[in-house]
Amino acid sequence: MVLTQQILTKEDELTMVLKSDLNLLNWTETEPVHSIAQATAEYSIEGEINGILHSNYTIFYSEYNKEDIHKSTSTFIGYSFF
């Protein structure tokens, strides 16, 4: 994963590219209600940036496979804070 931070100035736009690995530490997800679930995740970041990333997601399952969730089809939106 490549994390990019943009710093804006009056004269120019500067871009700093920082490369780091993102590893999933924890994933918690609710059972879908009317095809919608909520999830939280925690990731470790190691490389040019180090720390813990916390994420929250809303997931819409257009096809849900209760026996094997990895065979489901979904769309999600979320936010993360570092």
C-alpha positions as a printed Julia matrix, in Angstrom:
82×3 Matrix{Float64}:
   0.0     0.0    0.0
   1.23    3.51  -0.72
   0.12    6.28   1.6
   0.16    9.75   0.04
   0.04   13.03   1.93
  -0.48   16.3    0.1
   0.78   19.59   1.51
  -0.72   22.67  -0.14
   1.1    26.01  -0.26
   0.22   29.32  -1.91
   2.8    28.87  -4.7
   2.81   25.14  -5.41
   1.23   21.86  -4.55
   3.74   19.5   -2.98
   3.21   15.75  -2.8
   5.04   13.42  -0.43
   4.82    9.66  -1.14
   5.37    7.37   1.82
   5.46    3.58   1.35
   4.27    1.34   4.16
   2.82   -2.17   4.64
  -0.71   -2.44   5.97
  -1.52   -5.62   7.98
  -4.96   -6.52   9.33
  -4.88   -7.08  13.11
  -8.59   -7.34  13.94
 -11.91   -7.44  12.05
 -15.3    -7.37  13.79
 -18.51   -7.46  11.75
 -22.19   -7.57  12.68
 -24.65   -9.97  11.08
 -26.36   -8.24   8.14
 -29.81   -6.8    8.76
 -31.7    -6.17   5.51
 -28.38   -6.83   3.69
 -26.47   -4.14   5.65
 -23.71   -4.82   8.18
 -21.3    -2.7   10.21
 -17.62   -3.56  10.65
 -14.62   -2.23  12.52
 -11.03   -3.04  11.67
  -7.61   -2.38  13.12
  -4.48   -2.4   10.95
  -0.8    -2.07  11.78
   1.22    0.2    9.49
   4.94   -0.43   9.14
   7.43    1.29   6.85
   7.97    4.99   6.3
   4.89    5.57   8.48
   4.35    3.4   11.57
   1.35    3.07  13.83
  -2.17    1.71  14.14
  -5.02    2.54  11.76
  -8.65    2.24  12.98
 -11.41    1.84  10.39
 -15.22    1.75  10.39
 -17.25    0.39   7.48
 -20.87    0.12   6.38
 -21.25   -2.92   4.11
 -24.11   -3.62   1.69
 -24.35   -7.29   0.67
 -25.97   -7.65  -2.74
 -25.39  -11.45  -2.45
 -24.79  -12.92   1.02
 -23.45  -16.45   1.54
 -23.92  -17.31   5.22
 -21.94  -20.59   4.95
 -18.88  -18.91   3.37
 -18.9   -15.12   3.71
 -15.89  -14.88   1.36
 -18.19  -16.02  -1.47
 -20.5   -13.05  -0.85
 -20.73   -9.94  -3.03
 -20.71   -6.56  -1.31
 -20.07   -2.85  -1.6
 -18.72   -0.83   1.29
 -17.99    2.7    2.41
 -16.0     3.71   5.42
 -13.51    5.96   7.1
 -10.22    5.47   8.9
  -8.28    7.41  11.49
  -4.61    7.13  12.31
